[in-house]
Amino acid sequence: MSNEIVTNKSVTFVNNTTPVTITSSELDLTSCYQDDEVVIEIHAAALNPIDFMTHQLCNSYIFGNYPKTYSRDYSGVIIKAGKNVDNRWKIGDKVNGMYNHIYGERGTLTHYLILNPAKDVPITHMVEVPKEANDPYDDFVYAAAWPLTFGTAFSTLNDFKKDWNSDSKVLVIGASTSVSYAFVHIAKKYFNIGTVVGICSKNSIERNKKLGYDYLVPYDEGSIVENVRKLKQSVLENDRFDMIFDSVGNHDFFPVIDQFLKPKVKNSFYVTIAGNNKVNYKNISWRDFISLGSILTALNPFKKYNWRLGHPYPSNNFIEAGNEMIKKGTYKPPIDSVYEFEQYKEAIDRLMSNRAKGKVVVKMK
Ligand SMILES: NC(=O)c1ccc[n+]([C@@H]2O[C@H](COP(=O)([O-])OP(=O)(O)OC[C@H]3O[C@@H](n4cnc5c(N)ncnc54)[C@H](OP(=O)(O)O)[C@@H]3O)[C@@H](O)[C@H]2O)c1
């Protein structure tokens, strides 16, 4: 068999003292994969805060001096399949998923991704997103835009509390984030949760009303706790929440938690996916994640409520739930902006601005 040499360009970094850059390597498409692997030609990859967080936290003494590839979410087409790959995965199949890695040489902001579909899950066949006329984005953009955020939101609602119903009440701190966008859709349309209250900037209230939140309160006009208290007294018959979900990093409710979260015996949960403090994206340190406050909250055996850290890599069957909701039209991945491969720095800057409304996607083709 003659060689099929291609240039594989990837967005990589070496450690936190080196910039993000494009590196190239030659790949022989006839021999670069194992019998149980496929080669996916990537069409689009989406960025997540974990991408630049891992870069800023990458100490070369601990994590080595090799190029580490950016990103986890992807969509693309299978162009090679090893002879032992399950015949669910064929050449020409359009697929998307989340390639889990920490400081991997392989990541998804690359032209060719080699993976084992039996192990590197979740991976799924792309489903068509119902679109309006003049929709500016194609299915590859949408397909890359949802696995990690949707998976995080789904596992938060699926893994902890098991008895959701139309009387359930949830408070979302950070109603505008991409994870919370998925969270409110899954809460209302999949688990049929009765009341979802969101906290966001006052400028985002109109936008977020359309997503399905029943009530929204601002975090930048008066005290967050007092704003939620007033809402609770005026429209929730002073009832407490079954879950408080934090997707920004907040600790304001801890001193008064028993006034806002139902007691432990009611199977209530406080779940954070961002720690207890808002991280400054431009200057991230390990202390932001391993703060004494978070450790004490997690380990304190006397706390009167269930506190959980959301799963960094959701392991459940969320990908099928996501496909089902997309096909039904009950969840459409939100897109903030789309960049060409060469504009990767602008894409990262946009996400780092912490003002994105939806996913920042990079198109490879
Ligand atoms: N499994 C996991 O553990 C996991 C997975 C994914 C993400 N995460 C973490 O979850 C967080 C959210 O990620 P994401 O990708 O969904 O974020 P994102 O989409 O980039 O969030 C951007 C939004 O955050 C809102 N925001 C900014 N500052 C805020 C504040 N002080 N309070 C409330 N809202 C604020 C802004 O809207 P406003 O107009 O309302 O300010 C902005 O539109 C990150 O910390 C990320 O690392 C964890």
The ligand as a Gaussian input file, in Angstrom:
#p B3LYP/6-31G(d) Opt

LIG

0 1
 N      -17.628000      19.292000      34.604000
 C      -17.155000      20.405000      35.108000
 O      -16.746000      20.459000      36.227000
 C      -17.227000      21.597000      34.244000
 C      -17.577000      21.460000      32.918000
 C      -17.759000      22.599000      32.169000
 C      -17.533000      23.843000      32.742000
 N      -17.130000      23.912000      34.027000
 C      -16.904000      25.228000      34.673000
 O      -18.153000      25.891000      34.673000
 C      -17.964000      27.273000      34.526000
 C      -18.834000      27.783000      33.391000
 O      -18.339000      27.313000      32.146000
 P      -19.096000      27.715000      30.795000
 O      -18.268000      27.232000      29.652000
 O      -20.512000      27.297000      30.862000
 O      -19.003000      29.327000      30.913000
 P      -19.270000      30.445000      29.835000
 O      -20.340000      29.975000      28.888000
 O      -18.001000      30.930000      29.251000
 O      -19.871000      31.593000      30.805000
 C      -19.910000      32.901000      30.353000
 C      -21.038000      33.626000      31.064000
 O      -20.764000      33.704000      32.471000
 C      -21.543000      34.768000      32.998000
 N      -20.836000      35.353000      34.146000
 C      -19.626000      35.993000      34.137000
 N      -19.305000      36.391000      35.386000
 C      -20.330000      36.005000      36.200000
 C      -20.600000      36.125000      37.604000
 N      -19.741000      36.738000      38.430000
 N      -21.755000      35.600000      38.092000
 C      -22.644000      34.969000      37.282000
 N      -22.448000      34.831000      35.953000
 C      -21.311000      35.342000      35.416000
 C      -21.669000      35.793000      31.857000
 O      -23.059000      36.139000      31.726000
 P      -23.735000      37.356000      32.575000
 O      -24.191000      38.340000      31.521000
 O      -24.886000      36.769000      33.316000
 O      -22.668000      37.909000      33.477000
 C      -21.175000      35.056000      30.607000
 O      -22.047000      35.148000      29.490000
 C      -16.457000      27.475000      34.323000
 O      -15.906000      27.816000      35.563000
 C      -15.976000      26.121000      33.889000
 O      -14.648000      25.875000      34.208000
 C      -16.968000      22.830000      34.791000

